[in-house]
Amino acid sequence: MLSIAYETFYEVACHLSFSKAAEILCVSQPAVSKQVKNLEEELGVRLFERKGNTVALSVPGEKLLSHLRQAKQIEKRIGSDIDIVKDQLEARGELRVGASTTLSLYVLPKVLSSFKRKWPQTRIKLINRNTENVLKALTNEEIDLAIVEDRHESNALQYDFFMADTIIPVCSNHSPYAEQKISVSELKNIPLVVREVGSGTLSAWSRKLNELKIKIGDLNIVARLGGTEALKNFLVEDVAIGFLSPWAIKRELESGLLKTVDMPDLNVERSFNFVIRKGETPAGATKSFINEAKHTYNF
């Protein structure tokens, strides 16, 4: 376990705030300042540069934070692995996962339920955000595992394929476009509704349009909605066409509330992927969750 001084420095360095560190550690701000000062005296270097009310890491401080992040990972793996050896059913700890909307709402609940039965003492934290914000949470170490659509260029992240997915055009059963065949050339004259910027669904769809040399700005986009449920419910009531994963609209298609639209030139394929920070190795509950997800969907 890290000493109190190192734990205190770590929280201040991660948040660049003495007051935030005090809040997280449940101690007074003067106590935080004292721990950091003692550590600076022990190491013989300044760990922070203080400019008015702002705090920045010094070069030695950045080095120390880098080492402590590695130490935190080792500490976490030790704890998880020891718990597993003791008894999986008694293993404690926290599984911190972030997933994009489609995965959080329609794919992962089955995995989470199965995982919880096997790891009853493990606390599960799942954040549901769009792909862009899930990856930010992973980079900021708010979570240990991200599950998102497609792969996004980053030197700080590494990807592991989970499963394939598609994005299909759909509309309400009372829309004039229901079950109709529509060519790409007709797309500019049709009302469309799409997800918000940062969404993995929008990203995959936009990439396909680029391949077809179609500019989004030239399309008749009548609404941009934040969240799959908002988009889905809008489509049920409106006549516009939207683009969603079959996972998200399975019940609506089965009940007939939504109908597919035949756009043979606009087949959008993508993948769901596990993502971790580069240089780290999934261990303990995180590793078991990945295995459980692959086993649940036979991948």
C-alpha positions, 0 to 999 in steps of 0.5 A: 500500500502507498504511504499517506504522503504518496496517496495525498500527492497522487490525489492533488496531482490528478486533480491539480487541486488541494481542496479537491484532494482534501474532499476525496481523502476526507481530511482538511486542506491544511493536512493535505498541504502538510503531507505534500510539504513533508514529501517535498522535504523528504525527496528534496524537490518541489513537486508543484509550481504554485501560481496564485490560486492555480497549481501545476506539476513540476518536472519531478512532480510529473515523474512521480505521478507517472511512477505512482500510476504504475504503482497503483496498477500493480497494487490493484492487480495484487489485490484482485489476484489475491482475492481470486486465489482466496475465493472468487465468490468472496472476491471484493473490489470494484469493477469500473466500466464505461460503455457507449449508449448502445452497449450500456442499454442493450448489450451489457445488461445480460453480461453484467447480470451473469458476471454479478452471479459469479462475483457477488461481492464485487461492486459494479460501476457502469457509466453510460456516455457517448463514445467520445466521453467514455474514452475521456473517462478512461484516459482520466482514469475514472474507469478501468475498461471502456467498451465502445464502437469502432477504433479511434486513433490514440497512442494512449489506448489499446483495443481488443475486438468484442463483436461486430455490429451494423447501423441500419436506416429505420423509420416509423410504421406510418412513414412514407419511407417504411420498407421502401428502397431508397438510393443514395442520390435521393438521400438529400431530399429526405428528412433525417434525424441523427445522434449528437456529435461524439456518438459512435453511431454518428461517427460510423455513419459519417465515415460511410458518407465520406466514403460515398463522397456525401457531405453531411451539410448537404443533407436534410437533417431535421434533428440531432438528438442526444441519446439512443432512446431520444432518437428512437422515440422521435422516430416512432412519432415522426416520419423522418429516417434515422440510423441505429444499431439493430441491438437498440431497436430489436423490440420496436422492429418486432412490434412493428413500431419501426420499419427498416428502409432499404438503402443498399448503398448505405450499409454501415458496418462497425465493431464493438471493442474493449479498450484499456490504457496502453501498457496496462494488462486486464487483471482480476475482475476486469479480466473476468468481465471481458471473458464473461462478455465474450462467453455470453455472446459466444465470441 
